[in-house]
Amino acid sequence: MNYQLLAEKFWRQGYLSIDNFFNTKLMDNYQSLILSHFAKNPQFAHNEEFLSKSNTDVIPWFPQREGFNEFDIAERDSRMIELTEAILGPQWSALYSMVMYSQKGSKGQSWHQDCPPEDNDKFNLNRLVYSMDVDDQVGGNVIVVPGTHISGPIPVGAGDEDLPEQRELSPKKGTLILIHGHLWHRVLPVRGSYRV
């Protein structure tokens, strides 16, 4: 894996999608832990202010805060660390892992940016690990607009409509997607029983 070439591609596009980054056995273990957790009590952990501003109905879970150290395996993967460092430089630090669970009928997420775009030097890097296939039957595909991480705020009125140059990503089990916090992106509605 050529980390420098991948980093250059990331900075051109504002995102990367790498299939088969993580092995099936690890992803199956994660999927089992996630489904076990959400089978108990899939409730929103967002307050009304967050829900009204973000236009999402994703249910988050922070497994490492509850002692599920299995999620450290992906976070500490040497390839993940080297790729992240190639993109961000040596002074980056990880915050936490968050599982995003959506039930059947979830409206997905409207166009958004994951951090304020006004300062080009301040952004987060989302490292999305997929423990299941996301396809047209399941729904929840990720839509990105390449290069918009340097375009400033999303235009007013951009909700769920198609935008020029958008690309649809359908990650498979084991896929790693990296998204610059200023990149314009959204998530399609969930059609299957759930989407992780």
Disulfide bonds with the S-S distance in Angstrom:
none
